[in-house]
Structures are given as structure tokens and as C-alpha cells.
Amino acid sequence: MTLKGFYSAPWLDPTLTGPYVLMGKVLEKKGEPELAIRALQRAASMDPNNSITHHLLGQAYRDLGKNEEAERELKIASQLQGAADSH
């Protein structure tokens, strides 16, 4: 499975973040954190206030042993979730 194949999928609307988040989650679960990060970074650039995206990015970075990046993303996810909970 390649990221290129996902990007060319006809169901993938480039204006929606959901497919990129889903793609990242699937790739992370399949043990392909590098590809997951690429998809999730795309989603985060499109919607930087999505706590789920940042949480998944944190998990993927942790899988690669990139603990500093993982902690940064998990902290962002926590802050965004806290802000959402307070509304």
C-alpha cells in the first residue's frame, strides 16, 4: 500500500481533511508510521485545530521513536481538546 495510491483515490476530495485523517490512522495501524505522518501532516495543515489529527501524529511519531515530535503533537492535541471541552 502506498500513499500515492491513496492520494489518487477518486473518493479523496482534496478540500476535506477526514480522508487524510482516516488514511493516517489506517497506515499507522498497518505499521507504516512514515506514510501515516505524511497524510496526517497534510490534514493538520488543512485543519490545525483538529485534536484527533495531532493525537494520531503523536502516536505515529512515537512509533518511529521521535519522542520530541510525539510529545509536541500530543501536547497540542491535549490543548485543543481542553479548549473544545470548555466550550
C-alpha positions as CSV (number, residue, x, y, z in Angstrom):
1,M,0.0,0.0,0.0
2,T,1.4,3.4,-1.0
3,L,0.4,6.9,-0.1
4,K,0.4,7.7,-3.8
5,G,-2.4,5.3,-4.3
6,F,-4.4,6.9,-1.6
7,Y,-3.9,10.4,-2.9
8,S,-5.1,9.4,-6.3
9,A,-8.2,7.6,-5.0
10,P,-11.3,9.0,-6.6
11,W,-13.1,9.4,-3.2
12,L,-10.4,11.7,-1.9
13,D,-11.6,15.3,-2.0
14,P,-8.5,17.5,-1.6
15,T,-10.6,20.0,0.3
16,L,-11.6,17.6,3.1
17,T,-9.4,16.6,6.0
18,G,-11.3,13.5,7.0
19,P,-9.9,11.2,4.4
20,Y,-6.4,12.2,5.2
21,V,-7.0,11.6,8.9
22,L,-8.5,8.2,8.2
23,M,-5.7,7.4,5.8
24,G,-3.1,8.3,8.5
25,K,-4.9,6.2,11.1
26,V,-5.0,3.1,8.8
27,L,-1.4,3.5,7.8
28,E,-0.3,3.9,11.4
29,K,-2.2,0.7,12.4
30,K,-0.6,-1.1,9.4
31,G,2.8,-0.3,10.8
32,E,3.7,2.4,8.3
33,P,4.2,5.4,10.5
34,E,6.2,7.4,8.0
35,L,3.4,7.3,5.5
36,A,0.9,8.0,8.3
37,I,2.8,11.1,9.2
38,R,2.7,12.4,5.7
39,A,-1.1,12.0,5.5
40,L,-1.6,13.4,9.0
41,Q,0.6,16.4,8.3
42,R,-1.5,17.2,5.3
43,A,-4.6,17.0,7.4
44,A,-3.0,19.2,10.1
45,S,-2.0,21.8,7.6
46,M,-5.6,22.0,6.3
47,D,-7.2,22.0,9.8
48,P,-4.7,22.8,12.5
49,N,-7.3,22.8,15.2
50,N,-8.2,19.1,14.9
51,S,-7.1,17.4,18.1
52,I,-7.6,13.9,16.7
53,T,-5.1,14.7,13.9
54,H,-2.5,15.9,16.4
55,H,-3.1,12.9,18.6
56,L,-2.6,10.5,15.8
57,L,0.5,12.4,14.7
58,G,1.9,12.0,18.2
59,Q,1.3,8.2,18.1
60,A,3.0,7.9,14.7
61,Y,6.0,9.9,15.8
62,R,6.2,7.8,18.9
63,D,6.2,4.6,16.8
64,L,9.3,6.0,15.0
65,G,11.0,6.8,18.3
66,K,10.7,10.5,17.6
67,N,9.8,11.3,21.1
68,E,10.2,15.1,21.0
69,E,7.9,15.4,18.0
70,A,5.5,13.0,19.6
71,E,5.3,15.0,22.8
72,R,4.8,18.2,20.9
73,E,1.9,16.8,18.9
74,L,0.3,15.1,22.0
75,K,0.5,18.4,23.9
76,I,-1.2,20.3,21.0
77,A,-3.9,17.6,20.9
78,S,-4.4,17.9,24.7
79,Q,-4.6,21.7,24.5
80,L,-7.1,21.6,21.6
81,Q,-9.2,19.0,23.4
82,G,-9.2,21.1,26.5
83,A,-10.3,24.2,24.6
84,A,-13.1,22.2,22.9
85,D,-14.3,20.8,26.3
86,S,-14.5,24.3,27.8
87,H,-17.0,25.5,25.1
